[in-house]
């Protein structure tokens, strides 16, 4: 095998391993604050994924309980649902976080 082929194969293997590690690391977790302690624990609460549009979120999860207007530049807005909040930049989800039980 030539040096160029070895490099290509090695790069392909490294990219495959990196992708596998990233996908294996996709887990649902929530941050929990108790007093002055912060913990992360597994969560099975379904929530929107990064990159979804507002329309897709509303179609999949229904109307939010509360819509907070956009602030700042770029405009960041928040929709509150029972059990989680969704943060948007313009029209796209940038994060969805589990909220404390009411």
C-alpha positions in Angstrom: 0.0 0.0 0.0 1.4 3.4 -0.9 1.8 6.2 1.6 -1.1 8.1 0.2 -3.5 5.1 0.4 -2.4 4.4 4.0 -3.1 8.0 4.9 -6.5 7.9 3.2 -7.4 4.6 5.0 -6.1 6.0 8.3 -8.2 9.2 7.9 -11.3 7.2 7.1 -10.8 5.0 10.1 -10.3 8.0 12.4 -13.4 9.7 11.1 -15.4 6.6 11.5 -14.2 6.2 15.1 -14.9 9.9 15.8 -18.4 9.6 14.5 -19.1 6.5 16.5 -17.8 8.2 19.7 -20.0 11.2 19.1 -23.1 9.2 18.4 -22.5 7.0 21.4 -22.3 10.1 23.5 -25.7 11.3 22.5 -27.7 10.7 25.7 -30.6 12.4 27.2 -29.5 14.1 30.4 -30.8 16.9 32.6 -29.1 19.3 34.9 -30.6 19.4 38.4 -29.9 22.0 41.0 -30.5 21.3 44.6 -29.5 24.1 46.9 -25.9 25.0 46.0 -25.2 21.6 44.3 -25.6 21.0 40.5 -25.9 17.4 39.2 -26.4 15.9 35.8 -28.7 12.8 35.5 -30.2 10.8 32.8 -33.6 12.0 31.5 -36.2 10.3 29.3 -38.2 13.4 28.7 -38.7 13.8 25.0 -37.8 17.3 23.8 -36.9 19.0 20.5 -33.4 18.5 19.0 -31.0 21.2 17.9 -31.8 22.6 14.5 -35.5 21.9 14.5 -37.7 24.8 13.2 -40.3 26.5 15.4 -43.0 25.0 13.1 -41.6 21.5 13.5 -41.5 21.9 17.3 -45.1 23.1 17.4 -46.2 20.3 15.1 -44.5 17.6 17.2 -45.0 19.0 20.7 -48.1 21.2 20.3 -48.5 24.8 21.4 -46.2 25.9 24.2 -47.6 27.0 27.6 -45.8 30.3 27.2 -43.9 32.1 24.5 -41.2 34.6 25.6 -40.4 37.3 23.0 -37.0 37.4 21.4 -34.2 39.5 22.9 -30.7 40.4 21.9 -28.8 40.0 18.7 -29.0 37.4 17.3 -32.6 37.2 18.6 -33.0 34.5 21.2 -36.5 33.4 22.3 -37.9 30.8 24.6 -41.0 28.5 24.6 -42.0 26.8 27.8 -43.6 23.4 27.8 -44.6 21.2 30.8 -41.2 19.7 31.8 -38.9 21.5 29.4 -38.0 24.8 27.8 -36.9 25.3 24.2 -34.5 28.1 23.2 -34.5 29.4 19.6 -32.1 31.6 17.7 -34.2 33.2 15.0 -36.4 30.2 14.0 -34.1 27.3 14.9 -33.7 25.3 18.2 -30.4 25.9 19.8 -31.2 24.0 23.0 -34.0 22.3 24.9 -33.6 21.8 28.6 -35.5 20.0 31.3 -37.1 22.3 33.8 -37.8 21.6 37.5 -41.1 20.1 38.3 -43.7 22.7 39.2 
